[in-house]
């Protein structure tokens, strides 16, 4: 666990800049199967540039990238 800001604060702080990156469709706080909180960044495609622009952690919390395609409103 990080001694820094909560993962929710990290999402509030970094979410807008992550969403401003081309191809990023969503940012969410989720848990790994082991129960570790993680900042999940959803991207439209598996292009290397989209993944390279996203750090492996932010403020001491891990990130993960999931290729989701484009979200469509219901």
PDB file as gemmi writes it, atoms N, CA and C in Angstrom:
CRYST1    1.000    1.000    1.000  90.00  90.00  90.00 P 1                      
ATOM      1  N   UNK A   1       0.844  -1.186   0.000  1.00  0.00           N  
ATOM      2  CA  UNK A   1       0.000   0.000   0.000  1.00  0.00           C  
ATOM      3  C   UNK A   1       0.883   1.240   0.000  1.00  0.00           C  
ATOM      4  N   UNK A   2       0.461   2.220  -0.710  1.00  0.00           N  
ATOM      5  CA  UNK A   2       1.206   3.465  -0.835  1.00  0.00           C  
ATOM      6  C   UNK A   2       1.012   4.343   0.401  1.00  0.00           C  
ATOM      7  N   UNK A   3       2.074   5.065   0.796  1.00  0.00           N  
ATOM      8  CA  UNK A   3       1.959   6.045   1.878  1.00  0.00           C  
ATOM      9  C   UNK A   3       1.516   7.395   1.341  1.00  0.00           C  
ATOM     10  N   UNK A   4       1.387   7.512   0.036  1.00  0.00           N  
ATOM     11  CA  UNK A   4       0.986   8.765  -0.595  1.00  0.00           C  
ATOM     12  C   UNK A   4      -0.518   8.897  -0.673  1.00  0.00           C  
ATOM     13  N   UNK A   5      -0.994   9.606  -1.683  1.00  0.00           N  
ATOM     14  CA  UNK A   5      -2.432   9.839  -1.829  1.00  0.00           C  
ATOM     15  C   UNK A   5      -3.194   8.536  -2.096  1.00  0.00           C  
ATOM     16  N   UNK A   6      -4.482   8.546  -1.776  1.00  0.00           N  
ATOM     17  CA  UNK A   6      -5.319   7.377  -2.050  1.00  0.00           C  
ATOM     18  C   UNK A   6      -5.434   7.179  -3.562  1.00  0.00           C  
ATOM     19  N   UNK A   7      -5.797   5.979  -3.958  1.00  0.00           N  
ATOM     20  CA  UNK A   7      -5.937   5.707  -5.388  1.00  0.00           C  
ATOM     21  C   UNK A   7      -7.074   6.535  -5.986  1.00  0.00           C  
ATOM     22  N   UNK A   8      -8.099   6.826  -5.191  1.00  0.00           N  
ATOM     23  CA  UNK A   8      -9.179   7.686  -5.692  1.00  0.00           C  
ATOM     24  C   UNK A   8      -8.676   9.102  -5.961  1.00  0.00           C  
ATOM     25  N   UNK A   9      -7.797   9.595  -5.087  1.00  0.00           N  
ATOM     26  CA  UNK A   9      -7.205  10.923  -5.298  1.00  0.00           C  
ATOM     27  C   UNK A   9      -6.303  10.909  -6.540  1.00  0.00           C  
ATOM     28  N   UNK A  10      -5.577   9.824  -6.733  1.00  0.00           N  
ATOM     29  CA  UNK A  10      -4.716   9.696  -7.917  1.00  0.00           C  
ATOM     30  C   UNK A  10      -5.572   9.737  -9.178  1.00  0.00           C  
ATOM     31  N   UNK A  11      -6.713   9.056  -9.160  1.00  0.00           N  
ATOM     32  CA  UNK A  11      -7.619   9.087 -10.319  1.00  0.00           C  
ATOM     33  C   UNK A  11      -8.128  10.503 -10.562  1.00  0.00           C  
ATOM     34  N   UNK A  12      -8.539  11.195  -9.489  1.00  0.00           N  
ATOM     35  CA  UNK A  12      -9.013  12.580  -9.658  1.00  0.00           C  
ATOM     36  C   UNK A  12      -7.910  13.484 -10.210  1.00  0.00           C  
ATOM     37  N   UNK A  13      -6.698  13.288  -9.719  1.00  0.00           N  
ATOM     38  CA  UNK A  13      -5.582  14.150 -10.109  1.00  0.00           C  
ATOM     39  C   UNK A  13      -5.115  13.875 -11.538  1.00  0.00           C  
ATOM     40  N   UNK A  14      -4.987  12.607 -11.904  1.00  0.00           N  
ATOM     41  CA  UNK A  14      -4.387  12.250 -13.191  1.00  0.00           C  
ATOM     42  C   UNK A  14      -5.406  11.870 -14.269  1.00  0.00           C  
ATOM     43  N   UNK A  15      -6.645  11.601 -13.874  1.00  0.00           N  
ATOM     44  CA  UNK A  15      -7.653  11.174 -14.843  1.00  0.00           C  
ATOM     45  C   UNK A  15      -7.818  12.108 -16.025  1.00  0.00           C  
ATOM     46  N   UNK A  16      -7.975  13.422 -15.791  1.00  0.00           N  
ATOM     47  CA  UNK A  16      -8.158  14.326 -16.939  1.00  0.00           C  
ATOM     48  C   UNK A  16      -6.986  14.302 -17.937  1.00  0.00           C  
ATOM     49  N   UNK A  17      -5.756  14.259 -17.431  1.00  0.00           N  
ATOM     50  CA  UNK A  17      -4.618  14.252 -18.369  1.00  0.00           C  
ATOM     51  C   UNK A  17      -4.505  12.913 -19.087  1.00  0.00           C  
ATOM     52  N   UNK A  18      -4.876  11.819 -18.416  1.00  0.00           N  
ATOM     53  CA  UNK A  18      -4.869  10.517 -19.092  1.00  0.00           C  
ATOM     54  C   UNK A  18      -5.930  10.496 -20.185  1.00  0.00           C  
ATOM     55  N   UNK A  19      -7.123  10.986 -19.870  1.00  0.00           N  
ATOM     56  CA  UNK A  19      -8.207  11.003 -20.861  1.00  0.00           C  
ATOM     57  C   UNK A  19      -7.921  11.927 -22.029  1.00  0.00           C  
ATOM     58  N   UNK A  20      -7.047  12.902 -21.841  1.00  0.00           N  
ATOM     59  CA  UNK A  20      -6.684  13.820 -22.926  1.00  0.00           C  
ATOM     60  C   UNK A  20      -5.733  13.173 -23.931  1.00  0.00           C  
ATOM     61  N   UNK A  21      -5.147  12.032 -23.565  1.00  0.00           N  
ATOM     62  CA  UNK A  21      -4.230  11.355 -24.484  1.00  0.00           C  
ATOM     63  C   UNK A  21      -5.030  10.674 -25.592  1.00  0.00           C  
ATOM     64  N   UNK A  22      -4.561  10.770 -26.824  1.00  0.00           N  
ATOM     65  CA  UNK A  22      -5.269  10.116 -27.930  1.00  0.00           C  
ATOM     66  C   UNK A  22      -5.422   8.620 -27.675  1.00  0.00           C  
ATOM     67  N   UNK A  23      -6.635   8.124 -27.894  1.00  0.00           N  
ATOM     68  CA  UNK A  23      -6.897   6.695 -27.776  1.00  0.00           C  
ATOM     69  C   UNK A  23      -7.321   6.232 -26.397  1.00  0.00           C  
ATOM     70  N   UNK A  24      -7.195   7.076 -25.374  1.00  0.00           N  
ATOM     71  CA  UNK A  24      -7.633   6.682 -24.035  1.00  0.00           C  
ATOM     72  C   UNK A  24      -9.132   6.933 -23.947  1.00  0.00           C  
ATOM     73  N   UNK A  25      -9.884   5.892 -23.567  1.00  0.00           N  
ATOM     74  CA  UNK A  25     -11.338   5.998 -23.542  1.00  0.00           C  
ATOM     75  C   UNK A  25     -11.928   6.074 -22.139  1.00  0.00           C  
ATOM     76  N   UNK A  26     -11.210   5.573 -21.134  1.00  0.00           N  
ATOM     77  CA  UNK A  26     -11.746   5.601 -19.770  1.00  0.00           C  
ATOM     78  C   UNK A  26     -10.626   5.369 -18.768  1.00  0.00           C  
ATOM     79  N   UNK A  27     -10.863   5.827 -17.538  1.00  0.00           N  
ATOM     80  CA  UNK A  27      -9.945   5.601 -16.419  1.00  0.00           C  
ATOM     81  C   UNK A  27     -10.805   5.138 -15.248  1.00  0.00           C  
ATOM     82  N   UNK A  28     -10.411   4.040 -14.606  1.00  0.00           N  
ATOM     83  CA  UNK A  28     -11.214   3.496 -13.510  1.00  0.00           C  
ATOM     84  C   UNK A  28     -10.319   2.986 -12.388  1.00  0.00           C  
ATOM     85  N   UNK A  29     -10.856   2.984 -11.184  1.00  0.00           N  
ATOM     86  CA  UNK A  29     -10.203   2.333 -10.059  1.00  0.00           C  
ATOM     87  C   UNK A  29     -10.814   0.944  -9.952  1.00  0.00           C  
ATOM     88  N   UNK A  30      -9.975  -0.073 -10.015  1.00  0.00           N  
ATOM     89  CA  UNK A  30     -10.424  -1.458  -9.946  1.00  0.00           C  
ATOM     90  C   UNK A  30      -9.504  -2.217  -9.004  1.00  0.00           C  
ATOM     91  N   UNK A  31      -9.726  -3.515  -8.870  1.00  0.00           N  
ATOM     92  CA  UNK A  31      -8.866  -4.357  -8.053  1.00  0.00           C  
ATOM     93  C   UNK A  31      -8.370  -5.522  -8.875  1.00  0.00           C  
ATOM     94  N   UNK A  32      -7.131  -5.933  -8.590  1.00  0.00           N  
ATOM     95  CA  UNK A  32      -6.595  -7.139  -9.203  1.00  0.00           C  
ATOM     96  C   UNK A  32      -7.291  -8.338  -8.552  1.00  0.00           C  
ATOM     97  N   UNK A  33      -7.167  -9.528  -9.125  1.00  0.00           N  
ATOM     98  CA  UNK A  33      -7.745 -10.710  -8.481  1.00  0.00           C  
ATOM     99  C   UNK A  33      -7.242 -10.910  -7.044  1.00  0.00           C  
ATOM    100  N   UNK A  34      -6.052 -10.405  -6.736  1.00  0.00           N  
ATOM    101  CA  UNK A  34      -5.513 -10.501  -5.388  1.00  0.00           C  
ATOM    102  C   UNK A  34      -5.989  -9.402  -4.455  1.00  0.00           C  
ATOM    103  N   UNK A  35      -6.844  -8.506  -4.948  1.00  0.00           N  
ATOM    104  CA  UNK A  35      -7.409  -7.454  -4.112  1.00  0.00           C  
ATOM    105  C   UNK A  35      -6.606  -6.175  -4.039  1.00  0.00           C  
ATOM    106  N   UNK A  36      -5.592  -6.032  -4.897  1.00  0.00           N  
ATOM    107  CA  UNK A  36      -4.773  -4.821  -4.905  1.00  0.00           C  
ATOM    108  C   UNK A  36      -5.462  -3.752  -5.746  1.00  0.00           C  
ATOM    109  N   UNK A  37      -5.675  -2.540  -5.200  1.00  0.00           N  
ATOM    110  CA  UNK A  37      -6.272  -1.472  -6.010  1.00  0.00           C  
ATOM    111  C   UNK A  37      -5.329  -1.065  -7.140  1.00  0.00           C  
ATOM    112  N   UNK A  38      -5.891  -0.847  -8.302  1.00  0.00           N  
ATOM    113  CA  UNK A  38      -5.101  -0.496  -9.479  1.00  0.00           C  
ATOM    114  C   UNK A  38      -5.872   0.541 -10.292  1.00  0.00           C  
ATOM    115  N   UNK A  39      -5.141   1.457 -10.905  1.00  0.00           N  
ATOM    116  CA  UNK A  39      -5.737   2.430 -11.804  1.00  0.00           C  
ATOM    117  C   UNK A  39      -5.729   1.820 -13.202  1.00  0.00           C  
ATOM    118  N   UNK A  40      -6.911   1.518 -13.720  1.00  0.00           N  
ATOM    119  CA  UNK A  40      -7.027   0.874 -15.027  1.00  0.00           C  
ATOM    120  C   UNK A  40      -7.309   1.928 -16.075  1.00  0.00           C  
ATOM    121  N   UNK A  41      -6.499   1.915 -17.122  1.00  0.00           N  
ATOM    122  CA  UNK A  41      -6.658   2.856 -18.227  1.00  0.00           C  
ATOM    123  C   UNK A  41      -7.081   2.051 -19.452  1.00  0.00           C  
ATOM    124  N   UNK A  42      -8.252   2.380 -19.979  1.00  0.00           N  
ATOM    125  CA  UNK A  42      -8.781   1.696 -21.158  1.00  0.00           C  
ATOM    126  C   UNK A  42      -8.377   2.470 -22.405  1.00  0.00           C  
ATOM    127  N   UNK A  43      -7.881   1.738 -23.410  1.00  0.00           N  
ATOM    128  CA  UNK A  43      -7.466   2.355 -24.669  1.00  0.00           C  
ATOM    129  C   UNK A  43      -8.206   1.711 -25.829  1.00  0.00           C  
ATOM    130  N   UNK A  44      -8.334   2.458 -26.916  1.00  0.00           N  
ATOM    131  CA  UNK A  44      -9.067   1.981 -28.090  1.00  0.00           C  
ATOM    132  C   UNK A  44      -8.378   0.829 -28.791  1.00  0.00           C  
ATOM    133  N   UNK A  45      -7.053   0.896 -28.899  1.00  0.00           N  
ATOM    134  CA  UNK A  45      -6.341  -0.130 -29.660  1.00  0.00           C  
ATOM    135  C   UNK A  45      -5.058  -0.513 -28.942  1.00  0.00           C  
ATOM    136  N   UNK A  46      -4.402  -1.496 -29.474  1.00  0.00           N  
ATOM    137  CA  UNK A  46      -3.186  -2.041 -28.872  1.00  0.00           C  
ATOM    138  C   UNK A  46      -1.934  -1.372 -29.442  1.00  0.00           C  
ATOM    139  N   UNK A  47      -2.064  -0.168 -29.963  1.00  0.00           N  
ATOM    140  CA  UNK A  47      -0.916   0.517 -30.542  1.00  0.00           C  
ATOM    141  C   UNK A  47       0.131   0.783 -29.468  1.00  0.00           C  
ATOM    142  N   UNK A  48       1.367   0.543 -29.791  1.00  0.00           N  
ATOM    143  CA  UNK A  48       2.455   0.705 -28.819  1.00  0.00           C  
ATOM    144  C   UNK A  48       2.519   2.123 -28.275  1.00  0.00           C  
ATOM    145  N   UNK A  49       2.257   3.116 -29.099  1.00  0.00           N  
ATOM    146  CA  UNK A  49       2.327   4.504 -28.663  1.00  0.00           C  
ATOM    147  C   UNK A  49       1.352   4.808 -27.542  1.00  0.00           C  
ATOM    148  N   UNK A  50       0.160   4.235 -27.620  1.00  0.00           N  
ATOM    149  CA  UNK A  50      -0.824   4.462 -26.563  1.00  0.00           C  
ATOM    150  C   UNK A  50      -0.341   3.852 -25.253  1.00  0.00           C  
ATOM    151  N   UNK A  51       0.218   2.674 -25.315  1.00  0.00           N  
ATOM    152  CA  UNK A  51       0.673   2.000 -24.102  1.00  0.00           C  
ATOM    153  C   UNK A  51       1.935   2.641 -23.540  1.00  0.00           C  
ATOM    154  N   UNK A  52       2.838   3.097 -24.389  1.00  0.00           N  
ATOM    155  CA  UNK A  52       4.084   3.689 -23.917  1.00  0.00           C  
ATOM    156  C   UNK A  52       3.856   5.025 -23.211  1.00  0.00           C  
ATOM    157  N   UNK A  53       2.791   5.721 -23.560  1.00  0.00           N  
ATOM    158  CA  UNK A  53       2.525   7.026 -22.959  1.00  0.00           C  
ATOM    159  C   UNK A  53       1.928   6.901 -21.557  1.00  0.00           C  
ATOM    160  N   UNK A  54       1.628   5.684 -21.128  1.00  0.00           N  
ATOM    161  CA  UNK A  54       1.000   5.471 -19.827  1.00  0.00           C  
ATOM    162  C   UNK A  54       2.019   4.847 -18.885  1.00  0.00           C  
ATOM    163  N   UNK A  55       2.295   5.499 -17.762  1.00  0.00           N  
ATOM    164  CA  UNK A  55       3.297   4.975 -16.830  1.00  0.00           C  
ATOM    165  C   UNK A  55       2.804   3.708 -16.134  1.00  0.00           C  
ATOM    166  N   UNK A  56       3.740   2.905 -15.631  1.00  0.00           N  
ATOM    167  CA  UNK A  56       3.382   1.662 -14.946  1.00  0.00           C  
ATOM    168  C   UNK A  56       2.856   1.909 -13.534  1.00  0.00           C  
ATOM    169  N   UNK A  57       3.071   3.121 -13.025  1.00  0.00           N  
ATOM    170  CA  UNK A  57       2.496   3.498 -11.735  1.00  0.00           C  
ATOM    171  C   UNK A  57       2.349   5.013 -11.690  1.00  0.00           C  
ATOM    172  N   UNK A  58       1.434   5.467 -10.851  1.00  0.00           N  
ATOM    173  CA  UNK A  58       1.218   6.896 -10.633  1.00  0.00           C  
ATOM    174  C   UNK A  58       1.112   7.130  -9.131  1.00  0.00           C  
ATOM    175  N   UNK A  59       1.953   7.989  -8.619  1.00  0.00           N  
ATOM    176  CA  UNK A  59       1.936   8.339  -7.197  1.00  0.00           C  
ATOM    177  C   UNK A  59       1.962   7.107  -6.299  1.00  0.00           C  
ATOM    178  N   UNK A  60       2.705   6.085  -6.708  1.00  0.00           N  
ATOM    179  CA  UNK A  60       2.863   4.887  -5.894  1.00  0.00           C  
ATOM    180  C   UNK A  60       1.806   3.820  -6.098  1.00  0.00           C  
ATOM    181  N   UNK A  61       0.837   4.057  -6.974  1.00  0.00           N  
ATOM    182  CA  UNK A  61      -0.209   3.070  -7.246  1.00  0.00           C  
ATOM    183  C   UNK A  61       0.012   2.477  -8.643  1.00  0.00           C  
ATOM    184  N   UNK A  62      -0.141   1.154  -8.785  1.00  0.00           N  
ATOM    185  CA  UNK A  62       0.069   0.535 -10.087  1.00  0.00           C  
ATOM    186  C   UNK A  62      -1.026   0.919 -11.075  1.00  0.00           C  
ATOM    187  N   UNK A  63      -0.645   0.916 -12.346  1.00  0.00           N  
ATOM    188  CA  UNK A  63      -1.609   1.111 -13.421  1.00  0.00           C  
ATOM    189  C   UNK A  63      -1.620  -0.145 -14.280  1.00  0.00           C  
ATOM    190  N   UNK A  64      -2.702  -0.333 -14.996  1.00  0.00           N  
ATOM    191  CA  UNK A  64      -2.748  -1.379 -16.015  1.00  0.00           C  
ATOM    192  C   UNK A  64      -3.519  -0.819 -17.198  1.00  0.00           C  
ATOM    193  N   UNK A  65      -3.163  -1.313 -18.364  1.00  0.00           N  
ATOM    194  CA  UNK A  65      -3.794  -0.848 -19.598  1.00  0.00           C  
ATOM    195  C   UNK A  65      -4.607  -1.999 -20.172  1.00  0.00           C  
ATOM    196  N   UNK A  66      -5.846  -1.712 -20.506  1.00  0.00           N  
ATOM    197  CA  UNK A  66      -6.719  -2.704 -21.125  1.00  0.00           C  
ATOM    198  C   UNK A  66      -7.188  -2.155 -22.461  1.00  0.00           C  
ATOM    199  N   UNK A  67      -7.017  -2.952 -23.513  1.00  0.00           N  
ATOM    200  CA  UNK A  67      -7.509  -2.571 -24.827  1.00  0.00           C  
ATOM    201  C   UNK A  67      -8.995  -2.913 -24.879  1.00  0.00           C  
ATOM    202  N   UNK A  68      -9.812  -1.892 -24.998  1.00  0.00           N  
ATOM    203  CA  UNK A  68     -11.263  -2.086 -24.922  1.00  0.00           C  
ATOM    204  C   UNK A  68     -11.970  -1.776 -26.224  1.00  0.00           C  
ATOM    205  N   UNK A  69     -11.273  -1.138 -27.144  1.00  0.00           N  
ATOM    206  CA  UNK A  69     -11.969  -0.598 -28.293  1.00  0.00           C  
ATOM    207  C   UNK A  69     -12.679   0.674 -27.868  1.00  0.00           C  
ATOM    208  N   UNK A  70     -13.483   1.176 -28.748  1.00  0.00           N  
ATOM    209  CA  UNK A  70     -14.218   2.415 -28.470  1.00  0.00           C  
ATOM    210  C   UNK A  70     -15.500   2.074 -27.724  1.00  0.00           C  
ATOM    211  N   UNK A  71     -15.787   2.828 -26.653  1.00  0.00           N  
ATOM    212  CA  UNK A  71     -17.029   2.643 -25.924  1.00  0.00           C  
ATOM    213  C   UNK A  71     -18.163   3.297 -26.700  1.00  0.00           C  
ATOM    214  N   UNK A  72     -19.343   2.662 -26.658  1.00  0.00           N  
ATOM    215  CA  UNK A  72     -20.516   3.223 -27.325  1.00  0.00           C  
ATOM    216  C   UNK A  72     -21.595   3.473 -26.279  1.00  0.00           C  
ATOM    217  N   UNK A  73     -22.258   4.624 -26.331  1.00  0.00           N  
ATOM    218  CA  UNK A  73     -23.332   4.876 -25.372  1.00  0.00           C  
ATOM    219  C   UNK A  73     -24.498   3.932 -25.621  1.00  0.00           C  
ATOM    220  N   UNK A  74     -25.172   3.573 -24.548  1.00  0.00           N  
ATOM    221  CA  UNK A  74     -26.330   2.690 -24.675  1.00  0.00           C  
ATOM    222  C   UNK A  74     -27.599   3.464 -24.935  1.00  0.00           C  
TER     223      UNK A  74                                                      
END                                                                             
